[in-house]
Amino acid sequence: MAALETPQSFDPWDPAFVADPYPAYAELRAKGRVHHYAPTNQWLVPHHADVSALLRDRRLGRTYQHRFTHEDFGRTAPPAEHEPFHVLNDHGMLDLEPPDHTRIRRLVSKAFTPRTVERLRPYVDRLASELVGELVAAGGGDLLTVVAEPLPVAVIAEMLGIPESERSQLRPWSADICGMYELNPPQDTAERAVRASVEFTEFLHDLIAVRREKPGDDLVSGLIAAHDEGDRLTEQEMISTCVLLLNAGHEATVNATVNGWSALFRHPEQLAALRADRGLVGTAVEELMRYDTPLQMFERWVLDDIEVDGTVIPRGSEVALLFGSANHDPAVFDRPAELDLSRVENPHISFSAGIHYCIGAPLARLELGASMGALLDRAPTLRLAAEPRLKPNFVIRGMEGLLVEL
């Protein structure tokens, strides 16, 4: 079967598409199960069943360098000046395949079990309440900078043992590095990502040296101890793991918070139901992550030929799994375009699936529930003060700001 060309409505650089990509996703799903997108030379997969299956398919990988050179795989090596970013990125477990992925994830997963995360609940609840208290005392402000960002950044920094006085650069470094995950990033984005990678690496190199001398009750000290006991991590793997945990450990939570509250303000009847019944918080968190997905696309390399609906996608291709589309697939979700905070059957894939399922999902759920509960309790009259400012990004969907008032 010949490849289906992508409908013109799918345009990641069009502000109208970025503002609301979901109608274009519906057109993609209606026209077929896989589409070739020439501007990025990717194969777009929009259906929930296919996205879910391919996330678990070992013929695809987040990297190909464990099996092929760039030349063998028909790819061009990244520019030499981008090397600091790629060294940092490529040694994190999200961009590794077994056995390296398995080895590193086994060590890190101990810090993110539901039981371990539950021990953080008092700290997370207290911090969420304090941050919302600051918003209330000011009569409102930017929900992004006052609550959404500080909460998960502080939690993951605390877990890693980063002193409070040294946390100010974490969010800017993360933002600059994550710019490289957009489609066809421009040169200035790459330059910022490289600079942030160098500075972040130097910062963590120094932190690891301090923890070697003075271990603490934190994850960095735990990784050092595991290394000394025989579970080997190279220094680069340790640094890349910390960066991944810092970036992934707050980026999705920040965006889910502001995307979610923006959606609530647009659906006052759902917000009223939530304010009337705090028992909805658990399902509300899941529904808001489904309704406006923080990570719209997840890319995989085709390591061995695969076939989707009669179309053979050859080795060396890149597949773009459209999480945002999958989460609005009517084959899986009843009335997917509607926000329903009481939705119980909600197999969204916002946390991915397979071996790369988000290791921090229990922590993200805890943080989102804590901030939502604090805002409901302490700011029951919260409302929008200005039209939300959406970031121009497609892959990582979030806000420039969300101004609110009481």
Secondary structure, 3 states (H helix, E strand, C coil): CCCEECCCCCCCCCHHHHHCCHHHHHHHHHHCCCEEECCCCEEEECCHHHHHHHHCCCCEECCCCCCCCCCCCCCCCCCHHHHHHHHHHHCCHHHCCCCHHHHHHHHHHCCCCHHHHHCCHHHHHHHHHHHHHHHHHCCEEEHHHHHHCHHHHHHHHHHHCCCHHHCCCHHHHHHHHHHHHCCCCCHHHHHHHHHHHHHHHHHHHHHHHHHHHCCCCCHHHHHHHHHHCCCCCCHHHHHHHHHHHHHHHHHHHHHHHHHHHHHHHHCHHHHHHHHHCHHHHHHHHHHHHHHCCCECEEEEEECCCEEECCEEECCCCEEEEEHHHHCCCCCCCCCCCCCCCCCCCCCCCCCCCHHHCCCCHHHHHHHHHHHHHHHHHHCCCCEECCCCEECCCCCECCEEECEEEC
